[in-house]
Each structure stands twice: as C-alpha cells, then as structure tokens.
C-alpha cells in the first residue's frame, strides 16, 4: 500500500517560494459594473437642440428613444408630470441614476432651448433607467453615442422660429423677506403661433438651475399642468390639471399664471378653473380663481 504523507506547512511554503509547486492564478473578476448616469446637459445648435446623457462605467448595452403620448412611471405605471407638446421617452439598460450615496443625476431639469424644455426621470429600478424629454414641438431626431466620456446623445430638430416671452416664477426669498415682487419674470423662447400655450408650458417646466439658485421656484399648488386654454374677448380661460390646493398660503400658482398670460395684448383678464371646471367668477370682466387656491 502506498502511503501519502502530508507536507509540513513550512516546507510547502519553501517549495512554493522555490517554484517547485505550481500556483494557480486567481480567476479574473466576473463582477459587472452597471453604467451610472452622472450628468445631463443640453445645448442649441443651428437647426437642432442637443441633449446629452453622460455615464460612468461605460455605455448602457442598449438604449431606446421613441415618442409616447404620456410619460408613465416604471414601477407604478402612473403618469409622471412633464411639460410640453410632445414627449420623447428614453430607456437605458443596464443603467442606474444613483449610487450608495444617493441620486447621481437630476430627477428633472429645465432648459430654455427652442424645442427642449425639460427632461424628467420616470424610472431607476433594477438596472433600468428611463427619462422623458418634454418638447415644444414633435420633430425628427437622431440618436448616437460618444466615448471618453461615455455619452448617449439625442439631436432633436428645432428649425422653427421662436420669440422671447416672460414666464413668472415664485420668488421664495422675496416672499420670506416680505419684499416685492413675490413673482419674478424670466424670458423663455416660445413659438410665435402659440405663445400663450408656450409660456404656460415653460412655466410648468420650472425654473432653470441658476434661477433655482436665485430663489425662484415653480409654485404648483398641487397642479400637474394645464388644459383648455382659450383667449377670447380679452379673457384668458385655463383649467388646471391634477390637484388644486393653496395649503392655506396667500400665494399660489394663480400668482404665476395670471401675469404670465396678462403680458399679451389680447388678455385683460384671466380666469383659472380647477380640474373639475370650477372658478369663483366664471363670467364677466374680472380675474377669477377657484376656491381651492384661496388662502
């Protein structure tokens, strides 16, 4: 019978050091890195707007971009608030918009470009990240990728004229300090054939990053948007969608909507309705808002 004796540990170490015993190389790591969205930027170029989604850890293996009628949350299937006349939906797989410390990219961001007005996250779950892009007009687009850094780029046609018009946002700092004005105007590009719709779209897209830093914010009063805008005989009528509640405050979304619409020569009075079509004074030459926006 052959007897196999164990090699003392100190002797085995000497043999390994001398190269007498082969050492198996460590297996290569099989851990896959999920691309992480870290920045979103947008710019205007002659004839088109460009929006860029930048990733760390490489590009997602797949990306899809298509027009949708409504932006829906990936987990809930419920509508996600987004401004615009058209919506492009983006799907990155695999990808995430967070790390162990929290979000790595904004959930929503506004832009003052001819066509692109906002991008809004609608999902970041199980290595799939989705966003919507709110547009002033449905147009053709092109999608491509770039490296160093890893980017998914969407060029969206914007070869149409625009004019600058005012959009009024809530000035939080002035309100807290009780200094007029409580609502401050900023310029936005809008299509000249539908400027009133354009300024309200820009309102619900929200302030730009720098404007937020200056204390401006969108005071929605629980509204998610607007519908049924009609201007006739000097009166602008508009219905809020979603909720409607001033939360007891003396300021509300009405303080943004009314001056934003009244800048037009065709508008002397503004009547705001809640989602059910109610307002305080539905007729006559006077401003009006629903009871839900009263303090």
Long-range contacts (C-beta under 8 A, 24 or more apart in sequence): 33-57, 33-58, 34-94, 34-95, 34-96, 34-127, 35-59, 35-60, 35-92, 35-94, 35-95, 35-96, 35-150, 36-95, 36-96, 36-97, 36-98, 36-99, 36-104, 37-92, 37-95, 37-96, 37-97, 37-104, 37-105, 37-129, 38-104, 38-105, 39-105, 40-105, 40-106, 40-109, 40-119, 40-131, 42-111, 42-113, 42-116, 42-119, 43-113, 44-113, 44-114, 44-158, 45-155, 47-157, 47-158, 47-159, 48-115, 48-155, 48-156, 48-157, 48-158, 48-159, 49-111, 49-113, 49-114, 49-115, 49-116, 49-155, 49-156, 49-158, 50-153, 50-154, 50-155, 50-156, 51-111, 51-116, 51-119, 51-133, 51-153, 51-154, 51-156, 52-151, 52-152, 52-153, 53-90, 53-92, 53-105, 53-131, 53-151, 53-152, 53-153, 54-149, 54-150, 54-151, 55-92, 55-95, 55-149, 55-150, 55-151, 55-152, 56-149, 56-150, 57-150, 58-150, 59-145, 59-147, 59-150, 59-151, 59-152, 60-92, 60-93, 60-94, 60-95, 60-129, 60-152, 61-93, 61-94, 62-91, 62-92, 62-93, 63-90, 63-91, 63-92, 63-93, 63-143, 63-145, 63-152, 64-90, 64-91, 65-89, 65-90, 65-91, 65-141, 65-143, 65-154, 67-138, 68-132, 71-120, 71-122, 71-132, 72-122, 73-122, 73-123, 74-122, 74-123, 74-124, 74-125, 74-128, 74-130, 75-123, 75-125, 79-224, 80-120, 80-122, 80-132, 81-120, 81-204, 81-224, 81-225, 81-242, 82-118, 82-120, 82-132, 82-134, 83-117, 83-118, 83-134, 83-201, 83-202, 83-203, 83-204, 83-205, 83-206, 83-225, 84-117, 84-118, 84-133, 84-134, 84-135, 84-136, 84-201, 84-205, 85-135, 85-136, 85-137, 85-138, 85-197, 85-201, 86-134, 86-135, 86-136, 86-137, 86-138, 86-139, 87-132, 87-133, 87-134, 87-135, 88-132, 88-133, 88-135, 88-141, 88-154, 88-156, 89-122, 89-130, 89-131, 89-132, 89-133, 90-130, 90-131, 90-132, 90-133, 90-152, 90-154, 91-128, 91-129, 91-130, 92-128, 92-129, 92-130, 92-152, 93-127, 93-128, 93-129, 94-127, 94-128, 95-127, 95-128, 95-129, 96-124, 96-127, 96-129, 97-121, 97-124, 97-129, 98-124, 108-206, 109-209, 110-205, 110-206, 110-207, 110-208, 110-209, 111-205, 111-208, 112-187, 112-188, 112-189, 112-202, 112-208, 113-158, 113-189, 114-158, 114-160, 114-162, 114-189, 115-139, 115-156, 115-157, 115-158, 115-160, 116-156, 116-158, 117-201, 117-202, 117-205, 118-205, 118-206, 134-201, 134-205, 136-190, 136-191, 136-198, 136-201, 137-191, 160-191, 161-191, 161-192, 162-189, 162-190, 162-191, 162-192, 163-189, 163-190, 163-192, 163-195, 164-188, 164-189, 164-190, 165-190, 165-195, 165-198, 165-199, 165-263, 166-199, 166-259, 166-260, 166-263, 167-199, 167-202, 167-203, 167-256, 167-260, 168-203, 168-255, 168-256, 168-259, 168-260, 169-203, 169-206, 169-207, 169-211, 169-216, 169-217, 169-218, 169-219, 169-256, 170-216, 170-217, 170-218, 170-219, 170-251, 170-255, 170-256, 171-215, 171-216, 172-215, 172-216, 172-217, 173-214, 173-215, 174-215, 175-251, 182-251, 182-255, 183-251, 183-255, 183-256, 183-259, 184-216, 185-259, 186-211, 186-216, 195-264, 196-229, 196-231, 196-236, 196-261, 196-264, 196-267, 197-229, 199-260, 199-261, 199-263, 200-226, 200-229, 200-238, 200-257, 200-260, 200-261, 203-256, 203-257, 203-260, 218-256, 219-251, 219-252, 219-253, 219-255, 219-256, 220-253, 221-245, 221-246, 221-247, 221-252, 221-253, 221-254, 221-292, 221-293, 222-247, 223-253, 226-257, 228-273, 231-261, 231-264, 231-266, 231-267, 234-266, 234-267, 234-268, 234-269, 234-285, 235-267, 235-268, 235-269, 235-270, 235-271, 235-285, 236-261, 236-262, 236-264, 236-267, 236-269, 236-270, 236-271, 237-271, 237-273, 238-270, 238-271, 238-272, 238-273, 239-272, 239-273, 239-274, 239-275, 239-277, 240-272, 240-273, 240-274, 240-275, 240-290, 241-275, 242-275, 243-275, 244-274, 244-275, 244-290, 244-292, 244-293, 245-292, 245-293, 246-292, 246-293, 246-294, 246-295, 248-295, 249-295, 250-295, 252-289, 252-293, 253-293, 254-289, 254-293, 258-287
